[in-house]
């Protein structure tokens, strides 16, 4: 019988965006905590590789994966299919993201704005809609979304992204009310060393990280396994709902 602090033991955790970055680390941590894990990502190849890697790292763990491309016009039916494959779950973690649409406001169109919000805003709302039918009942079940520090401290030229990021704060609160007693929260990371930065030249990327280090209170750019702890806490603490959890190196204070 699991101890009283092993609250994820025997639970089923679905991590949407779990093939890399923070989501992959949430999957690792969930397996270490005794949960069964299902990961999802847009690429079948990436899902297969991530599942293989997780099974190699945790030979006794129960891990599966399914591809689900959240960027298509068939979004809701694709999410329905994902949950039909996944079945009953105790926790849903949404860390999926795509390339940041840092288009200047003057160059934005309705189409480009809608596209920018497809994966990061509209998808998690539909995941909550569909997923709520597959979640366990009660406050031991949860949905954890992901936003970003730009919601509180916008960067110049990020109006579109900031709008969706801040909207996720309201989404978490609204869903917490609508889906109660199931809990809904959102994690707001600052700069994190993930594969999202791989498109930059290494020299440029490291210069950026050095700049961030010099500005934040911790003098440190987070690793994804550090931020993953926020998601673990939100899954385990059945007294937290409608909350924004910031793991941002104290960036809002500087």
Buried (B, 14 or more C-beta within 10 A) or exposed (E): EEEEEBBBEBBBBBBBBBBBBBBBBBBBBBBEBBBBBBBBBBEEEBBBBBBEBBBEEBEEBBBBBBBBBBEEEEBBEBBBBBBEBBEEBBBBBBBBBBEBBEBEEEEBEEEEBEBBBBBBBBBBBBBBBBBBEBBBEEBBBBBBBBBBBBBBBBEEEBBBBBBBBBBBBEBBBBBBEEBEEBBBBBBBBBBBBBEBBEEEEEEEBEEBBEEBBEEBEEEEBBEBBBBBBBBBBBBBBBEBBBBBBBBBBEBBEE
